[in-house]
Amino acid sequence: MDQPASLSRIDWVARSCRLLAATAAEFRETQPFAGLTIGTGIHLEPKTVALLMTLRAGGASLVCTGNLNSTQPETVDYLRARGITVFATQTTNADEHGASLDAILAQKPDLLLDNGGDLFARAAERPYAGLLGGTEETTSGRTRLLPLRSKLNLPVLVINDSPIKQFAENRHAVGQSLFESYLRFTNRSTNGKRVTVFGYGACGKGTAACFRNAHACVSVIDIDPVTALEAHLDGFVTPLREEAIRSADILITVTGHPAIITAADLPLIKDGTILMNGGHFPHEIDVEAIRDSADIAGIDRYEAEHIETVRLRDGRAFHILGAGHMANLAGPRPLGNTVESMDLGFALQARCLERVARGGLGRESCVVPVPADIDAMVAATYLDLAR
Ligand SMILES: NC(=O)c1ccc[n+]([C@@H]2O[C@H](COP(=O)([O-])OP(=O)(O)OC[C@H]3O[C@@H](n4cnc5c(N)ncnc54)[C@H](O)[C@@H]3O)[C@@H](O)[C@H]2O)c1
């Protein structure tokens, strides 16, 4: 028998990304990125390592940075130990992050892999010769880059606009990871609990379903009556907003909009309720205003658990998880969305970059969705591996 190997989380994730592993095996033969440099600006954490190593298997030289506040030092060490150039520090300082972005663009990469539009927005202002185009991961990046299309004038494929990303990550993975995060933060049960989910978009649908499957009684609130009707026909309780807050043991926001639960709701919140957010920005639960409310007698903090208990003057108390930040990326040992959902999204990334590298797209493909044939190829490969 071999000596037992001591492996890291990065190794676990890499070995779990079966689609990327298959893509890397093909890229080793076909070398779509031979002689090209790819500049990347995406979270430096274990799942992106699997993507970056796939691109390198395809012959790419990589220059990498992360996003604001999400760079994991072990990931940076791992990449550097494999000879990959990384300009990144774990920082919330926009200027420091900007310096890393500038360092990437100073290398004049042939392709860019962007997350939030940080790299392409800079390249639009300071264009350089040789940039072929690239990919953007997110909705927020798409919104930022659309007005820059005429300046960019290059193929940029938006991964979020693939139906696969919508259902694999937003619908299925976000619900699972918010449910996992509720258990991880609280170690409390869901059985028989009354849960209210605000927002019944892709993320809210998965969240409501995961809590219902865990034997909770789930209510849904959505301001769009058509979407609320869909929730009703899906079998969820759709009470009026006030009743949905009054009755909830667990309140979850996942709308993408600010001020969903505010200090004005304090009279409605039941003693013992747990509040958590799954939306991108930490503004869906107005934590600051709640903390500052005159109705508050005090706040107790479980520092290591990232839970705060807000005590009201009338004797009620409720709990906020992760200060209202995206709960699946907050608190102790945040894991984010499942490896499989990211494997799918990153396989789309790898194939889209391959398409741009091979010159398969014109300038009109600037900030457009993933080509349908790439969606079909990635879906078919995933199903083959699952059989
Ligand atoms: N946690 C994660 O890992 C993760 C992953 C992907 C997306 N997100 C975020 O989750 C949020 C939701 O994404 P989505 O794809 O479901 O969006 P979506 O636009 O598909 O759905 C949002 C829903 O919220 C409803 N809504 C808006 N304002 C409301 C209000 N005041 N009260 C009740 N309902 C309201 C809308 O009508 C809509 O049905 C976004 O912020 C997105 O960035 C988080």
The ligand as an ORCA input file, in Angstrom:
! r2SCAN-3c Opt
* xyz 0 1
  N     -25.666     33.570     -1.887
  C     -25.182     33.228     -3.074
  O     -24.300     32.385     -3.221
  C     -25.811     33.843     -4.297
  C     -25.613     33.264     -5.555
  C     -26.250     33.827     -6.671
  C     -27.020     34.985     -6.505
  N     -27.140     35.543     -5.241
  C     -27.922     36.773     -4.985
  O     -29.242     36.442     -4.546
  C     -30.117     37.551     -4.862
  C     -31.345     37.029     -5.606
  O     -30.944     36.479     -6.832
  P     -32.007     35.830     -7.832
  O     -31.194     35.267     -8.965
  O     -32.947     34.939     -7.102
  O     -32.784     37.156     -8.292
  P     -34.168     37.269     -9.058
  O     -34.166     38.637     -9.629
  O     -34.378     36.072     -9.925
  O     -35.292     37.176     -7.892
  C     -35.496     38.154     -6.908
  C     -36.956     38.099     -6.478
  O     -37.134     38.979     -5.369
  C     -38.370     39.640     -5.531
  N     -38.373     40.876     -4.748
  C     -37.805     42.065     -5.049
  N     -38.031     42.957     -4.067
  C     -38.760     42.323     -3.120
  C     -39.333     42.713     -1.875
  N     -39.205     43.961     -1.433
  N     -40.003     41.797     -1.169
  C     -40.179     40.531     -1.634
  N     -39.681     40.115     -2.819
  C     -38.976     40.982     -3.554
  C     -38.489     39.866     -7.022
  O     -39.844     40.087     -7.414
  C     -37.922     38.553     -7.569
  O     -38.931     37.581     -7.771
  C     -29.259     38.523     -5.661
  O     -28.735     39.490     -4.775
  C     -28.128     37.662     -6.183
  O     -26.947     38.401     -6.469
  C     -26.576     34.993     -4.154
*
